[in-house]
Amino acid sequence: MMNKVFTRSVPLVSLLLLNAESYSIMTTTGRQLPAFSLHNNPTHRTKTIGKLHMSSFESDFASAMPEKPKLTFEEQMIESATTFIADLESRLKEGVAPPPELEELRQARDTGVGASELAAKIYILLIEQGMLYDQDPDDGSLSPTNFDIKANLDIPEVKQEFAYLYKYGMSLASKGVVDVEIIKNIVVERLINRTGLTPEEFDAWLGY
């Protein structure tokens, strides 16, 4: 039986909750995208973007353009859902079916269910992707797993994966993004039940 590779098979976009009113999106690796390098010169100012240069006139013209409107939280959730769906579909190996939760997220996005329900469905799909698929360490592609979770709870990477997904859900609840009872139900059904542990045993397993 092939061992499951725990490389945290999560979407490219994760919601980071900074505070109750402010949210930001970054890659799941935690790496910030490199900022453009700005070189100032008294006689000739340029912005360096790789090997491309914008003249001072072009730079000033761009700065005069109106700023892109900031997205509302609901718009961020819609964007996150769209990115997640596209990423998961693109990484499934040929012939591998997506989980039904992907289509449920797509329908929720398209019918305008609201930010809270979208966030909950993103969380559910995040769990299912990690539980149902193995991620190829070379190209990131996804294939169905035959990993026996209940028989491998002593593997540190298994505990780390569950702890990450559990904390992610708790952060959604603690910030009021998703109702705490909804998160509890998701955790029990999608995480705890897969381990064969009771809720109390699950907490102890994770060190709580």
VENNOR-V196780 format. One record per backbone hydrogen bond with DSSP energy under -0.5 kcal/mol. CO is the residue of the C=O (numbers start at 0). NH is the residue of the N-H. If there is no record, write none. Layout:
co | nh
CO | NH
CO | NH
This chain:
co | nh
3 | 5
4 | 6
4 | 134
7 | 9
11 | 13
11 | 27
13 | 15
13 | 25
14 | 16
15 | 17
15 | 23
21 | 17
21 | 18
23 | 15
25 | 13
26 | 29
30 | 26
36 | 38
36 | 47
37 | 39
38 | 45
45 | 38
45 | 47
46 | 48
46 | 53
47 | 36
48 | 51
51 | 48
53 | 46
54 | 58
55 | 59
56 | 60
57 | 61
58 | 62
59 | 63
60 | 64
61 | 64
71 | 75
72 | 76
73 | 77
74 | 78
75 | 79
76 | 80
77 | 81
78 | 82
79 | 83
80 | 84
81 | 85
82 | 86
83 | 87
84 | 88
85 | 89
86 | 90
87 | 90
87 | 91
90 | 141
92 | 95
94 | 96
98 | 101
98 | 102
99 | 103
100 | 104
101 | 105
102 | 106
103 | 107
104 | 108
105 | 109
106 | 110
107 | 111
107 | 112
108 | 111
113 | 117
114 | 118
115 | 119
116 | 120
117 | 121
118 | 122
119 | 123
120 | 124
121 | 125
122 | 126
123 | 127
124 | 128
125 | 129
126 | 130
127 | 131
128 | 132
131 | 144
133 | 135
133 | 142
135 | 139
140 | 135
141 | 92
142 | 133
146 | 148
148 | 151
149 | 152
151 | 154
154 | 157
154 | 158
155 | 159
156 | 160
157 | 161
158 | 162
159 | 163
160 | 164
161 | 165
162 | 166
163 | 167
164 | 168
165 | 169
166 | 170
167 | 171
168 | 172
169 | 173
170 | 174
171 | 176
171 | 177
172 | 175
178 | 182
179 | 183
180 | 184
181 | 185
182 | 186
183 | 187
184 | 188
185 | 189
185 | 190
186 | 190
186 | 191
187 | 192
190 | 193
190 | 194
191 | 194
191 | 195
191 | 196
197 | 201
198 | 202
199 | 203
200 | 204
201 | 205
202 | 206
202 | 207
203 | 206
